[in-house]
């Protein structure tokens, strides 16, 4: 006889879980008690949104579901921010929510929410476990659903009294991952389409990649001299210094790359949904019938043809499709080889940061310093805001699993993601990029890094404004600043008060020494970079945007 709480933890262990993030609540005390001597690491967070984003990051960097536990009502609704990130980013994650006791359901009891109605758009599946004997079944199914097809988050709600029931239940078994493979005829059709092409383009994206499949697509592109782009915030899928890399396909795309994509005669979407951001608000390709031939490879057949009608639709995970390409015979020197080289040269020019700008701090030289002084295995995280452009455009990713950023544009993601990444890979340097507005969304999780001795480095770009909104505001309503100015704490004192290390950079040449001191401190660190609000983008000032408007 075991309690429901014990069965939950046993099912997690059976499915390979070694860590969970949580904010505790009285609604799932029995689970917390079972975790006490389980051997599972418990990362105690300060806000449920941060805890959910940490679970998202674990799922993002491992391919296995990240696990988060929160209490009912306010705890669950706080966690919905992380659920939304995982849903839009196709990240496997399981959110366990303590629920009101069963005999109080449908009475709008204390903190009661009907999650199957409230979270319909936030998760792939939402289940409530009414019978403790079915816990192994529900938990194993949750893992299967979160990882199959297009991965995503699953929600399981746990009535408080159910967790206290003592029952007999079968031992949980590990879930079986569902893999989808391309058919031989599809591979042959793809090879024929590639052979006929004159201006092909490969765009990588999505999840369900591995180090091996990333290496495989690099080898394939190399053999065929194919230009390769990465969709929005999936840049870690291809080495940016490889001669086949053409650039990122996302917000602020290189105009030269956008033209090449429009002029292509064959586009291979591999793992990518090609949703609003990578498609430049659905303008990069004609919708729903592109003028180019489209090969779309995606693990969920429901996504094939959902946005664009492909000429060849292949329901397969990236790894399985890449494995099927190994035996394709490459031409000695394809007609597009010189075009590929030219596209890489255009990328290198586009990703070279400007060295000047308004104010005493220049982000261009700072990005150069970061490129020269951080290891290629360093993991970079960020949330949303104009500050992220400096990382998005000018950092040249060279290795797999070095990026954790939300395609959904969720502010506040960078810091909790950095905490999770550092716990997952303690031997690697983890750098969080954040704006002053973005940081304060989940800045309290800095204490989580301190508590667990996770020496992340946060580069906090402080321009005293919600930069992205201010940029749009000056364009649409020039000179009428409303609700975008910020008053910030002293972030150096903030870091010290939390038990970390703080630095302030007021001139460009102060950044390198400040970073070295932060690194040497062995503590979680904040480097506050005082950027002029005029430096709103790498190439335009606020004044220029206002005057043009």
Buried (B, 14 or more C-beta within 10 A) or exposed (E): EBBBBBBBBBBBBBBEBBBBBBBBBEBBBBBBBBBEEBEBEBBEBBBBBBBBBBBBBBBBBEBBBBBBBBBBBEBBBBBBBBBBBBBBBBBBBBBBBBBBBBEBBEEEBEBBBBBBEBBEEBBBBBBBBBBBBBBBBBBBBBBBBBBBBBBBBBBBBBBBBBBBBEBEBEEBEEBEEEEBBBEEEBBEBBBEBBEEBEBBBBBBBBBBBBEEBBEBBBEBBBBBBBBBBBBBBBBBBBBBEEBBBBBBBBBBBBEBBBEBBBEBBBBBBBBBBBBBBBBBEBEBBEEEEBEBBBBBBBBBBEBBBBBBBBBBBBBBBBBBBBBBBEEBEBEEEBEBBEBBBBBBEBBEEBBBBBEEBBBEBBBBBBBBBBBEEBEEBBBBBBBBBBBBBBBBBBBBBBBBBBBBBBBBBBBBBBBBBBBBBBBBBEEBBBBBBBBBBBBBBBBBBBBBBBBBEBBBBBBBBBBBBBBBBBBEBBEEEBEEEEEBEBEBEEBBEBBBEBBBBBBBBEEBEBBBEBBEEBBEBEBBBBBBBBBBBBBBBBEBBBEBBBEEE
